[in-house]
Amino acid sequence: MRKRIYPLILLFCTLAFADRVVIDTSMAASTSNDSREFEDRGSFGPYVEFNNIKMKNGEYSYKVNGRKHDISIDNTYIYGASGSLPLTEWFDIYLMAGYQYLGISHKPRNIDAAYRDLEDWDDFFEAPFDSSDIEGRHEIHTALFQLGFDFALPLVMNYKHQFMIKLYAFGGAVFGKTFFADDTKFTSPAIYGYAYGAGLRTAWHGFFLSGGFRNNHEYFHTYFERKTGELRENDEFMLDYTTYFQPYVSLGITLF
C-alpha cells in the first residue's frame, strides 16, 4: 500500500510545481538579423547650400521714374536647417528653412538724365524719390523655405550595424520673404519658386549626413510704395533667376 501512496504523492507534487516553471532562454542562440532591414527615421539638422547667383542665368526689370537701371548681384550661401520624414523606404517628405543675404547694386543707364529728373521734381515740390533711388545698393535679407518630396533608392540598409545609404532625387516648392534693410521706396515682396536635384544620404545609428546638388528657381516683383507717375510699372523691381548644380550638405540626428 505504501508503495502506491508514495508514487501518487510525488506525481501530485510534480504537477503542482509544473505550472510555476519559467524556461530561461537568455542563453539560447539569438535570432538572425540577416533578413531585417535598417528602419529609416525622421531626421533634423543644420543645412548649408553653396549658392552662387549669376546674372547670366536670370532676368530682371529695374526702373525708377520710368528709367531703366542696370544691376549687379552678390550673395551669401544659404544657411539654415533641414529635416526629412520617411513615409516608406523609397518616399520621404523634406523641409528646409534658411537665410540668405542679397546685395544688389543699381545704376541708371542714363545717369545724367535721371539726376535731371530729380532736379525737375525739386523745382516744384518734394520728389517721391531721391538720389539713393537713382544710384545705390540694396541690402536684402531673405527668409527661404522649401517643401517637397524625395524619391529614394536604398543601396545599403544594414540592421545589424544600423547603417544606411540612399541615393535620392527630389523636387519641391520654394517660398519666402524679402526684407529690405536700406532706406528704399520699394516694398518688401514675397519670393516664389521651385527646386529640384539629387543627392546621397547616409545614416549610422542616430546620425545622418546628406549632400548633393540642386537647382533653384526664384522670383519676386515689387513696386514703389508711392508712385512717381500714373503707372506703378514706372517704379518696379523684378528679379527672376535660376541657380544650377549648387552643392549642399546637411548633418544632423534622427528624431526617433
Backbone as CSV, one residue per row, in Angstrom:
resi,resn,N_x,N_y,N_z,CA_x,CA_y,CA_z,C_x,C_y,C_z
1,MET,0.833,-1.213,0.000,0.000,0.000,0.000,0.859,1.252,0.000
2,ARG,1.929,1.204,0.803,2.815,2.360,0.872,3.505,2.623,-0.470
3,LYS,3.809,1.517,-1.173,4.477,1.697,-2.469,3.589,2.448,-3.453
4,ARG,2.272,2.311,-3.328,1.364,3.027,-4.218,1.162,4.488,-3.797
5,ILE,1.166,4.709,-2.456,0.918,6.073,-1.943,2.067,7.002,-2.293
6,TYR,3.301,6.565,-2.099,4.460,7.434,-2.372,4.545,7.899,-3.834
7,PRO,4.349,7.017,-4.798,4.352,7.498,-6.189,3.234,8.473,-6.492
8,LEU,2.060,8.286,-5.891,0.943,9.216,-6.128,1.249,10.596,-5.558
9,ILE,1.845,10.616,-4.343,2.208,11.912,-3.737,3.234,12.629,-4.603
10,LEU,4.227,11.912,-5.098,5.268,12.502,-5.942,4.686,13.030,-7.255
11,LEU,3.713,12.329,-7.806,3.079,12.764,-9.051,2.306,14.055,-8.848
12,PHE,1.525,14.145,-7.759,0.758,15.359,-7.492,1.668,16.561,-7.243
13,CYS,2.772,16.345,-6.546,3.723,17.443,-6.293,4.351,17.944,-7.584
14,THR,4.651,17.031,-8.474,5.260,17.399,-9.754,4.311,18.230,-10.593
15,LEU,3.033,17.800,-10.641,2.042,18.552,-11.419,1.771,19.925,-10.830
16,ALA,1.776,20.049,-9.524,1.529,21.334,-8.865,2.654,22.323,-9.111
17,PHE,3.874,21.819,-9.243,5.034,22.684,-9.435,5.259,23.032,-10.903
18,ALA,4.698,22.242,-11.805,4.981,22.406,-13.231,4.473,23.738,-13.772
19,ASP,3.314,24.222,-13.272,2.766,25.468,-13.825,3.501,26.704,-13.314
20,ARG,4.496,26.526,-12.414,5.275,27.656,-11.915,6.665,27.729,-12.541
21,VAL,6.955,26.818,-13.440,8.283,26.766,-14.040,8.371,27.754,-15.189
22,VAL,9.419,28.607,-15.232,9.694,29.543,-16.332,10.961,29.108,-17.020
23,ILE,10.875,28.890,-18.312,12.035,28.416,-19.058,12.956,29.584,-19.379
24,ASP,14.221,29.543,-19.037,15.226,30.583,-19.273,15.833,30.392,-20.655
25,THR,15.557,31.350,-21.551,16.090,31.268,-22.914,17.162,32.305,-23.162
26,SER,17.671,32.961,-22.122,18.648,34.023,-22.298,19.949,33.523,-22.893
27,MET,20.237,32.239,-22.698,21.480,31.691,-23.215,21.281,31.031,-24.567
28,ALA,20.058,31.100,-25.087,19.809,30.479,-26.383,20.415,31.324,-27.490
29,ALA,20.606,30.761,-28.633,21.188,31.470,-29.774,20.237,32.566,-30.227
30,SER,20.771,33.765,-30.531,19.950,34.897,-30.958,19.423,34.672,-32.362
31,THR,18.249,35.302,-32.601,17.655,35.191,-33.928,18.484,35.963,-34.936
32,SER,18.692,35.439,-36.087,19.494,36.099,-37.123,18.797,37.350,-37.618
33,ASN,19.552,38.452,-37.799,19.011,39.719,-38.294,19.278,39.897,-39.783
34,ASP,19.726,38.857,-40.435,20.091,38.993,-41.841,18.898,39.383,-42.699
35,SER,17.720,38.969,-42.321,16.529,39.253,-43.116,15.880,40.580,-42.752
36,ARG,16.367,41.269,-41.727,15.800,42.544,-41.309,16.563,43.690,-41.933
37,GLU,15.882,44.812,-42.158,16.497,45.970,-42.784,16.524,47.151,-41.828
38,PHE,17.433,48.079,-42.117,17.527,49.313,-41.340,16.233,50.105,-41.501
39,GLU,15.705,50.588,-40.411,14.475,51.374,-40.454,14.819,52.853,-40.569
40,ASP,14.518,53.454,-41.722,14.779,54.875,-41.926,13.870,55.688,-41.015
41,ARG,14.439,56.723,-40.372,13.694,57.502,-39.386,13.720,58.989,-39.731
42,GLY,12.829,59.740,-39.121,12.823,61.175,-39.303,14.105,61.788,-38.776
43,SER,14.572,62.860,-39.425,15.850,63.465,-39.042,15.777,64.976,-39.160
44,PHE,16.709,65.644,-38.481,16.734,67.108,-38.468,18.155,67.573,-38.153
45,GLY,18.598,68.652,-38.822,19.936,69.162,-38.549,20.274,70.387,-39.374
46,PRO,21.446,70.983,-39.153,21.865,72.187,-39.881,22.079,71.909,-41.360
47,TYR,21.887,72.968,-42.159,21.924,72.864,-43.618,22.718,74.026,-44.193
48,VAL,23.569,73.755,-45.184,24.311,74.794,-45.895,24.232,74.509,-47.393
49,GLU,23.858,75.516,-48.154,23.848,75.415,-49.621,24.824,76.447,-50.176
50,PHE,25.769,75.994,-50.980,26.815,76.866,-51.507,26.302,77.536,-52.783
51,ASN,25.357,78.427,-52.560,24.597,79.062,-53.629,25.348,80.260,-54.204
52,ASN,25.361,80.387,-55.522,26.026,81.492,-56.203,25.142,81.981,-57.347
53,ILE,24.616,83.196,-57.219,23.708,83.757,-58.221,24.521,84.444,-59.320
54,LYS,24.233,84.070,-60.562,24.909,84.662,-61.717,23.901,85.384,-62.595
55,MET,24.263,86.593,-63.015,23.348,87.409,-63.797,22.985,86.765,-65.136
56,LYS,23.890,85.963,-65.699,23.617,85.344,-66.999,22.498,84.302,-66.911
57,ASN,22.166,83.866,-65.696,21.110,82.870,-65.521,19.816,83.484,-65.000
58,GLY,19.637,84.773,-65.232,18.435,85.425,-64.735,17.964,86.567,-65.613
59,GLU,16.792,87.045,-65.297,16.212,88.210,-65.950,15.775,89.199,-64.877
60,TYR,15.750,90.462,-65.224,15.316,91.465,-64.262,14.726,92.670,-64.986
61,SER,13.957,93.427,-64.243,13.459,94.721,-64.705,13.548,95.679,-63.519
62,TYR,14.356,96.707,-63.670,14.551,97.672,-62.591,14.354,99.057,-63.183
63,LYS,13.317,99.760,-62.700,13.008,101.101,-63.213,12.657,102.032,-62.054
64,VAL,13.099,103.256,-62.154,12.728,104.331,-61.236,12.324,105.525,-62.079
65,ASN,11.121,106.039,-61.837,10.571,107.159,-62.603,10.585,106.855,-64.107
66,GLY,10.360,105.588,-64.438,10.280,105.175,-65.834,11.620,104.925,-66.506
67,ARG,12.729,105.174,-65.816,14.059,104.985,-66.422,14.643,103.636,-65.988
68,LYS,15.166,102.926,-66.967,15.714,101.601,-66.716,17.093,101.688,-66.064
69,HIS,17.365,100.704,-65.210,18.636,100.615,-64.500,19.335,99.291,-64.828
70,ASP,20.632,99.290,-64.681,21.422,98.057,-64.682,21.711,97.674,-63.235
71,ILE,21.749,96.378,-62.968,22.019,95.924,-61.608,23.114,94.853,-61.605
72,SER,23.729,94.677,-60.462,24.661,93.577,-60.223,24.330,92.978,-58.860
73,ILE,24.592,91.679,-58.717,24.169,90.960,-57.512,25.348,90.230,-56.887
74,ASP,25.454,90.309,-55.573,26.322,89.425,-54.813,25.499,88.824,-53.682
75,ASN,25.894,87.667,-53.215,25.073,86.966,-52.229,25.925,86.093,-51.328
76,THR,25.340,85.714,-50.204,25.962,84.732,-49.308,25.418,83.348,-49.635
77,TYR,25.981,82.334,-49.012,25.408,80.997,-49.082,24.079,80.986,-48.329
78,ILE,23.337,79.917,-48.493,22.095,79.718,-47.742,22.400,78.900,-46.490
79,TYR,22.089,79.477,-45.333,22.334,78.813,-44.052,20.994,78.549,-43.372
80,GLY,20.835,77.351,-42.822,19.576,77.065,-42.161,19.541,75.676,-41.567
81,ALA,18.378,75.051,-41.652,18.179,73.705,-41.115,17.238,72.958,-42.040
82,SER,17.381,71.651,-42.063,16.517,70.822,-42.899,16.140,69.559,-42.141
83,GLY,15.051,68.965,-42.557,14.596,67.730,-41.956,13.849,66.889,-42.961
84,SER,13.751,65.608,-42.688,13.018,64.702,-43.573,12.181,63.752,-42.736
85,LEU,11.073,63.325,-43.314,10.168,62.372,-42.666,9.875,61.257,-43.659
86,PRO,10.436,60.053,-43.457,10.188,58.953,-44.392,8.776,58.402,-44.249
87,LEU,8.108,58.238,-45.381,6.798,57.597,-45.397,6.921,56.120,-45.758
88,THR,7.847,55.824,-46.655,8.217,54.453,-46.971,9.735,54.440,-47.134
89,GLU,10.308,53.298,-47.449,11.758,53.220,-47.624,12.223,53.944,-48.881
90,TRP,11.289,54.292,-49.773,11.674,54.968,-51.016,10.986,56.316,-51.222
91,PHE,10.241,56.799,-50.228,9.494,58.049,-50.398,9.536,58.847,-49.101
92,ASP,10.083,60.085,-49.153,10.208,60.952,-47.978,9.581,62.314,-48.258
93,ILE,9.230,62.997,-47.190,8.877,64.423,-47.234,10.039,65.205,-46.626
94,TYR,10.434,66.301,-47.249,11.535,67.096,-46.695,11.128,68.563,-46.555
95,LEU,11.788,69.253,-45.637,11.551,70.669,-45.390,12.885,71.343,-45.100
96,MET,13.093,72.517,-45.702,14.290,73.312,-45.439,13.872,74.735,-45.107
97,ALA,14.479,75.318,-44.090,14.285,76.718,-43.744,15.658,77.370,-43.678
98,GLY,15.843,78.478,-44.397,17.173,79.061,-44.458,17.160,80.570,-44.592
99,TYR,18.364,81.137,-44.503,18.581,82.584,-44.622,19.625,82.836,-45.703
100,GLN,19.406,83.897,-46.496,20.388,84.321,-47.486,20.376,85.833,-47.612
101,TYR,21.566,86.397,-47.740,21.714,87.841,-47.939,21.948,88.122,-49.420
102,LEU,21.252,89.144,-49.950,21.449,89.608,-51.316,21.894,91.064,-51.286
103,GLY,22.984,91.362,-51.961,23.424,92.742,-52.152,23.234,93.112,-53.614
104,ILE,22.387,94.112,-53.884,22.051,94.467,-55.263,22.403,95.930,-55.509
105,SER,23.392,96.146,-56.346,23.800,97.500,-56.737,23.051,97.882,-58.002
106,HIS,22.575,99.118,-58.064,21.789,99.563,-59.216,22.269,100.938,-59.685
107,LYS,22.176,101.161,-60.986,22.630,102.406,-61.598,21.853,102.631,-62.884
108,PRO,21.303,103.840,-63.094,20.535,104.091,-64.323,21.423,104.043,-65.560
109,ARG,20.832,103.602,-66.660,21.580,103.518,-67.909,21.919,104.906,-68.444
110,ASN,21.085,105.865,-68.147,21.365,107.266,-68.484,21.349,108.046,-67.173
111,ILE,22.495,108.087,-66.506,22.545,108.648,-65.155,22.329,110.156,-65.148
112,ASP,22.814,110.865,-66.175,22.644,112.326,-66.228,21.179,112.693,-66.346
113,ALA,20.437,111.987,-67.200,19.013,112.278,-67.374,18.238,111.954,-66.099
114,ALA,18.656,110.922,-65.369,17.972,110.557,-64.127,18.122,111.646,-63.072
115,TYR,19.305,112.240,-62.968,19.502,113.308,-61.991,18.796,114.593,-62.431
116,ARG,18.648,114.825,-63.721,17.874,115.978,-64.187,16.410,115.814,-63.812
117,ASP,15.912,114.568,-63.885,14.529,114.318,-63.444,14.344,114.699,-61.985
118,LEU,15.322,114.359,-61.147,15.242,114.671,-59.726,15.244,116.184,-59.501
119,GLU,16.076,116.906,-60.251,16.116,118.366,-60.130,14.803,118.985,-60.574
120,ASP,14.205,118.438,-61.635,12.927,118.980,-62.111,11.825,118.793,-61.069
121,TRP,11.827,117.656,-60.385,10.856,117.448,-59.326,11.055,118.456,-58.203
122,ASP,12.307,118.671,-57.801,12.598,119.545,-56.676,12.250,121.003,-56.959
123,ASP,12.186,121.381,-58.231,11.830,122.761,-58.578,10.373,123.072,-58.249
124,PHE,9.536,122.045,-58.167,8.112,122.260,-57.941,7.668,121.801,-56.542
125,PHE,7.980,120.588,-56.199,7.607,120.060,-54.880,8.512,118.869,-54.578
126,GLU,8.340,118.326,-53.390,9.204,117.234,-52.963,9.084,116.034,-53.895
127,ALA,10.216,115.502,-54.332,10.232,114.344,-55.232,9.874,113.075,-54.467
128,PRO,9.150,112.149,-55.129,8.809,110.873,-54.487,9.987,109.894,-54.484
129,PHE,11.151,110.335,-54.937,12.367,109.523,-54.901,13.544,110.454,-54.660
130,ASP,14.697,109.875,-54.284,15.876,110.693,-54.032,17.087,110.061,-54.715
131,SER,18.262,110.604,-54.419,19.472,110.149,-55.108,19.797,108.687,-54.824
132,SER,19.434,108.174,-53.630,19.698,106.765,-53.312,18.840,105.824,-54.150
133,ASP,17.681,106.316,-54.640,16.845,105.511,-55.525,17.389,105.520,-56.951
134,ILE,18.096,106.568,-57.301,18.677,106.656,-58.636,19.928,105.791,-58.746
135,GLU,20.780,105.865,-57.756,22.033,105.119,-57.780,22.369,104.684,-56.361
136,GLY,22.615,103.393,-56.151,22.905,102.929,-54.802,22.970,101.423,-54.708
137,ARG,22.648,100.925,-53.532,22.769,99.493,-53.268,21.683,99.065,-52.286
138,HIS,21.037,97.972,-52.588,20.018,97.405,-51.704,20.636,96.308,-50.846
139,GLU,20.338,96.351,-49.555,20.737,95.309,-48.613,19.478,94.491,-48.303
140,ILE,19.427,93.274,-48.845,18.209,92.476,-48.749,18.480,91.200,-47.960
141,HIS,17.700,90.996,-46.901,17.745,89.755,-46.129,16.545,88.905,-46.549
142,THR,16.777,87.643,-46.827,15.696,86.773,-47.289,15.534,85.583,-46.358
143,ALA,14.286,85.253,-46.092,13.930,84.019,-45.371,13.342,83.067,-46.395
144,LEU,13.960,81.885,-46.542,13.572,80.936,-47.573,13.077,79.631,-46.959
145,PHE,12.080,79.041,-47.605,11.543,77.757,-47.184,11.360,76.873,-48.416
146,GLN,11.684,75.609,-48.254,11.492,74.645,-49.334,10.760,73.430,-48.778
147,LEU,9.724,73.018,-49.484,8.925,71.869,-49.083,8.752,70.966,-50.290
148,GLY,9.079,69.679,-50.138,8.968,68.797,-51.284,9.057,67.330,-50.912
149,PHE,9.378,66.507,-51.917,9.393,65.057,-51.768,10.713,64.486,-52.254
150,ASP,11.173,63.440,-51.587,12.344,62.662,-52.003,11.878,61.319,-52.556
151,PHE,12.463,60.930,-53.676,12.234,59.596,-54.228,13.557,58.851,-54.134
152,ALA,13.631,57.868,-53.241,14.916,57.286,-52.858,15.088,55.873,-53.401
153,LEU,16.363,55.518,-53.607,16.751,54.165,-53.978,17.714,53.652,-52.914
154,PRO,17.264,52.796,-51.982,18.173,52.282,-50.940,19.277,51.431,-51.557
155,LEU,20.515,51.739,-51.221,21.663,50.971,-51.697,22.145,50.000,-50.625
156,VAL,22.196,50.470,-49.370,22.601,49.634,-48.234,21.647,49.929,-47.078
157,MET,21.069,48.877,-46.489,20.209,49.039,-45.312,20.531,47.896,-44.350
158,ASN,21.538,48.094,-43.516,22.054,47.049,-42.635,21.492,47.235,-41.233
159,TYR,20.650,46.283,-40.808,20.024,46.386,-39.494,21.024,46.124,-38.376
160,LYS,21.882,45.144,-38.561,22.824,44.744,-37.514,23.740,45.892,-37.119
161,HIS,24.257,46.620,-38.094,25.168,47.732,-37.825,24.466,49.091,-37.826
162,GLN,23.122,49.081,-37.996,22.342,50.313,-38.000,22.946,51.331,-38.973
163,PHE,23.098,50.907,-40.202,23.769,51.704,-41.226,22.928,51.704,-42.500
164,MET,22.879,52.875,-43.175,22.064,53.003,-44.379,22.721,53.969,-45.350
165,ILE,22.578,53.679,-46.649,22.971,54.600,-47.722,21.833,54.641,-48.730
166,LYS,21.411,55.850,-49.081,20.341,56.031,-50.053,20.772,56.999,-51.146
167,LEU,20.416,56.688,-52.364,20.524,57.620,-53.483,19.124,58.164,-53.739
168,TYR,18.976,59.484,-53.831,17.631,60.030,-53.962,17.593,61.224,-54.924
169,ALA,16.429,61.434,-55.492,16.118,62.621,-56.294,14.961,63.334,-55.614
170,PHE,14.894,64.639,-55.753,13.867,65.394,-55.041,13.369,66.567,-55.875
171,GLY,12.234,67.063,-55.499,11.649,68.247,-56.113,10.658,68.870,-55.156
172,GLY,10.528,70.192,-55.221,9.606,70.849,-54.305,9.434,72.318,-54.592
173,ALA,8.592,72.954,-53.803,8.275,74.369,-53.942,9.178,75.221,-53.056
174,VAL,9.489,76.416,-53.524,10.266,77.397,-52.759,9.380,78.615,-52.505
175,PHE,9.374,79.092,-51.295,8.638,80.311,-50.974,9.376,81.017,-49.844
176,GLY,9.156,82.312,-49.732,9.873,83.064,-48.706,9.482,84.521,-48.692
177,LYS,10.321,85.302,-48.052,10.035,86.718,-47.852,11.340,87.516,-47.891
178,THR,11.295,88.679,-48.537,12.439,89.586,-48.560,12.252,90.687,-47.519
179,PHE,13.383,91.189,-47.010,13.374,92.298,-46.059,14.458,93.292,-46.485
180,PHE,14.038,94.443,-47.041,14.979,95.468,-47.471,15.491,96.214,-46.238
181,ALA,16.809,96.157,-46.014,17.391,96.802,-44.845,17.745,98.258,-45.106
182,ASP,17.834,98.670,-46.383,18.186,100.054,-46.716,16.922,100.913,-46.769
183,ASP,17.125,102.227,-46.873,16.016,103.177,-46.901,15.516,103.309,-48.337
184,THR,14.766,102.311,-48.796,14.276,102.302,-50.169,12.777,102.544,-50.204
185,LYS,12.293,102.978,-51.356,10.857,103.187,-51.540,10.159,101.910,-51.975
186,PHE,10.923,100.872,-52.341,10.320,99.613,-52.736,9.761,98.879,-51.517
187,THR,8.603,98.253,-51.682,8.056,97.407,-50.631,8.744,96.038,-50.680
188,SER,8.748,95.326,-49.572,9.419,94.028,-49.486,8.484,92.929,-49.998
189,PRO,8.828,92.297,-51.122,7.911,91.306,-51.718,8.158,89.897,-51.208
190,ALA,7.224,89.017,-51.520,7.379,87.591,-51.256,8.188,86.947,-52.381
191,ILE,8.766,85.786,-52.089,9.556,85.024,-53.053,8.814,83.736,-53.383
192,TYR,8.829,83.375,-54.669,8.220,82.136,-55.111,9.199,81.402,-56.028
193,GLY,9.073,80.089,-56.103,9.935,79.344,-56.999,9.827,77.845,-56.782
194,TYR,10.846,77.144,-57.248,10.885,75.696,-57.108,12.336,75.240,-57.062
195,ALA,12.544,73.994,-56.632,13.884,73.421,-56.539,13.812,71.936,-56.878
196,TYR,14.884,71.429,-57.450,14.981,70.001,-57.738,16.452,69.612,-57.814
197,GLY,16.727,68.343,-57.622,18.114,67.890,-57.656,18.233,66.443,-57.223
198,ALA,19.439,66.050,-56.847,19.710,64.677,-56.435,20.831,64.682,-55.405
199,GLY,20.876,63.618,-54.594,21.898,63.550,-53.562,22.060,62.147,-53.020
200,LEU,22.910,62.051,-52.022,23.206,60.786,-51.350,23.027,61.014,-49.853
201,ARG,22.343,60.096,-49.199,22.087,60.209,-47.765,22.572,58.963,-47.062
202,THR,23.337,59.152,-45.994,23.816,58.030,-45.204,23.454,58.252,-43.733
203,ALA,23.131,57.176,-43.061,22.779,57.241,-41.637,23.498,56.130,-40.894
204,TRP,23.937,56.450,-39.691,24.606,55.463,-38.841,24.118,55.671,-37.416
205,HIS,23.371,54.693,-36.910,22.725,54.794,-35.595,21.866,56.061,-35.550
206,GLY,22.188,57.030,-34.706,21.348,58.211,-34.569,21.823,59.428,-35.347
207,PHE,22.766,59.251,-36.269,23.317,60.381,-37.003,23.102,60.197,-38.507
208,PHE,23.008,61.326,-39.216,22.872,61.244,-40.659,23.708,62.330,-41.328
209,LEU,24.074,62.078,-42.567,24.807,63.026,-43.407,24.204,62.960,-44.795
210,SER,23.830,64.123,-45.318,23.192,64.182,-46.627,23.863,65.272,-47.453
211,GLY,24.057,65.012,-48.728,24.669,66.005,-49.600,24.362,65.713,-51.053
212,GLY,24.502,66.735,-51.905,24.228,66.554,-53.320,24.254,67.878,-54.046
213,PHE,23.509,67.948,-55.147,23.434,69.150,-55.973,21.977,69.467,-56.247
214,ARG,21.671,70.757,-56.289,20.299,71.172,-56.521,20.246,72.372,-57.455
215,ASN,19.125,72.514,-58.135,18.829,73.661,-58.977,17.681,74.441,-58.342
216,ASN,17.849,75.737,-58.211,16.829,76.586,-57.600,16.359,77.644,-58.586
217,HIS,15.061,77.865,-58.618,14.493,78.968,-59.396,13.697,79.848,-58.445
218,GLU,14.013,81.158,-58.434,13.338,82.083,-57.522,12.906,83.347,-58.264
219,TYR,11.825,83.930,-57.773,11.224,85.094,-58.448,10.591,86.009,-57.407
220,PHE,10.773,87.325,-57.585,9.984,88.300,-56.831,9.789,89.550,-57.676
221,HIS,8.762,90.310,-57.341,8.392,91.508,-58.099,7.819,92.533,-57.123
222,THR,8.373,93.724,-57.122,7.914,94.747,-56.193,7.839,96.106,-56.875
223,TYR,7.155,97.048,-56.187,6.951,98.397,-56.731,7.187,99.415,-55.620
224,PHE,7.311,100.706,-56.017,7.379,101.777,-55.030,6.084,101.817,-54.230
225,GLU,6.211,102.131,-52.958,5.014,102.290,-52.134,4.196,103.496,-52.596
226,ARG,4.911,104.517,-53.066,4.260,105.718,-53.613,4.700,105.896,-55.056
227,LYS,3.754,105.950,-55.983,4.076,106.030,-57.397,4.695,107.385,-57.752
228,THR,5.609,107.373,-58.726,6.177,108.627,-59.235,5.413,109.123,-60.456
229,GLY,4.531,108.295,-60.988,3.731,108.679,-62.150,2.385,107.994,-62.107
230,GLU,1.717,107.958,-63.253,0.396,107.351,-63.311,0.454,105.832,-63.232
231,LEU,1.536,105.247,-63.744,1.667,103.796,-63.776,2.639,103.332,-62.701
232,ARG,2.255,102.329,-61.948,3.165,101.809,-60.931,4.331,101.057,-61.564
233,GLU,4.158,100.610,-62.836,5.250,99.936,-63.542,6.424,100.865,-63.829
234,ASN,6.248,102.189,-63.633,7.365,103.121,-63.804,8.405,102.972,-62.694
235,ASP,7.996,102.348,-61.602,8.909,102.153,-60.461,8.785,100.702,-60.017
236,GLU,9.564,99.827,-60.642,9.431,98.409,-60.357,10.799,97.752,-60.252
237,PHE,10.795,96.642,-59.514,11.986,95.812,-59.398,11.530,94.366,-59.470
238,MET,11.869,93.714,-60.582,11.536,92.308,-60.780,12.834,91.539,-60.961
239,LEU,12.965,90.440,-60.234,14.143,89.585,-60.351,13.676,88.141,-60.498
240,ASP,14.162,87.476,-61.550,13.764,86.121,-61.887,15.034,85.367,-62.293
241,TYR,15.506,84.459,-61.455,16.793,83.824,-61.732,16.788,82.348,-61.348
242,THR,17.753,81.616,-61.914,17.936,80.198,-61.635,19.393,79.943,-61.289
243,THR,19.636,79.132,-60.295,20.991,78.689,-59.963,21.078,77.193,-60.247
244,TYR,22.158,76.789,-60.931,22.299,75.412,-61.378,23.406,74.681,-60.615
245,PHE,23.140,73.410,-60.307,24.128,72.493,-59.725,24.838,73.110,-58.507
246,GLN,24.005,73.594,-57.579,24.541,74.172,-56.350,24.757,73.065,-55.319
247,PRO,25.986,72.866,-54.833,26.217,71.813,-53.834,25.616,72.189,-52.482
248,TYR,25.172,71.189,-51.737,24.618,71.407,-50.408,25.012,70.240,-49.509
249,VAL,24.953,70.476,-48.211,25.253,69.429,-47.233,24.398,69.662,-45.991
250,SER,23.977,68.580,-45.359,23.189,68.653,-44.134,23.662,67.546,-43.199
251,LEU,23.899,67.908,-41.953,24.378,66.961,-40.936,23.477,67.072,-39.726
252,GLY,23.043,65.950,-39.164,22.146,66.045,-38.022,21.936,64.733,-37.310
253,ILE,20.803,64.665,-36.609,20.465,63.494,-35.807,19.067,63.007,-36.199
254,THR,18.811,61.751,-35.931,17.474,61.218,-36.137,16.597,61.580,-34.942
255,LEU,15.316,61.747,-35.192,14.409,62.236,-34.161,13.758,61.116,-33.350
256,PHE,13.715,59.915,-33.876,13.080,58.811,-33.143,13.628,57.493,-33.669
